[in-house]
Each structure stands twice: as C-alpha cells, then as structure tokens.
Amino acid sequence: MIVDFKIVPEDSRLWIYQSNKDFTISDIKIIEEKTTLFLDNWKAHGNDLQASYLIKDKRFLVIAVDEKFNPIGGCSIDYSLQLVRDISNTININLLDRLTVNYRSANQIVSINLSDLKNKIKNGSISPKTIIFNTNVKTKKELSNDFEIKITSSWLSKFI
C-alpha cells in the first residue's frame, strides 16, 4: 500500500534510480502513474508492503519501504526492478545506469559518465569539493543527510 513519503519512517529502506537528464513534465506524469499503481499493489510473500516514492530534483526516482511494517524479500525487489525497467523503456531514459554520476555545478545538476569523471578529476576540472549525488544511500535518514556529499566523502574519492 502506498503512503505519503513524508510519513515513511527515517529507517525505511530506499532505492534510488537516477536519470542523466531532468525529467520532463510528461516523464514525471508517467513515473507517477506507473509507480503509484505498482506500489499500491506491491506485496512480499502475500503481505502488503508500506511503500512510497519521491521524485527528487526532477532527476531521481526514490522508492522507500517500511520494513518494520512488513519485511521485503528478494522477489519483491526484483518486481520493483521490472517497474523501473518499464518506466525506463516508456520514457526512454535508462534509470538503471550505474556508470552515470550526477553532480552539482553552478546550482545545476550535471550528468557525466564515470570514465569522463575520472578524467576530469585527474585534470583538475572537477574539484575534491564538488558535490555529488550519493545514490548508494540506504535509508530515508541517509537521504536527508548523505545524498548530496563532497566527492571526497564518497566512494569516488579513490580517484582523487
């Protein structure tokens, strides 16, 4: 069953899917329709899941599950990946590309391929203070505190 993202507990489990460009109004409508329908019927081992979603910065789809309400299983997570693949195919944006890194530049979100990012770090055009979007956060609390972090605080720091 779907609930408002605001009431999802801080320790709820998250998955973040990113785009390499801003979602259009049309993209957002499709994401909202498909995600709402899916989450409203999402189950684990026949039990309802208390879930929510958030479209953040017109760039990220965040799905949350309150595992205290009912624990989620591997099959249920696989079903959510089918949702994300369906959305990706419908809006023609790969939300499962883990080789894309989004970062802030002059109050804009910029996407870059990981290999290009490594090169920009080496040549100094990306600073150690650059803010990246940490799609590895696992809880709603981490989303609030650790989603936008300096590149030196991320797994990408090994390239600096």
Helices and strands as residue ranges (DSSP letters): G 5-7, E 13-18, H 25-41, E 43-44, E 47-48, E 51-56, E 60-65, H 74-91, E 100-105, E 108-113, H 114-122, E 131-133, H 140-146, E 148-150, G 151-153, G 155-159
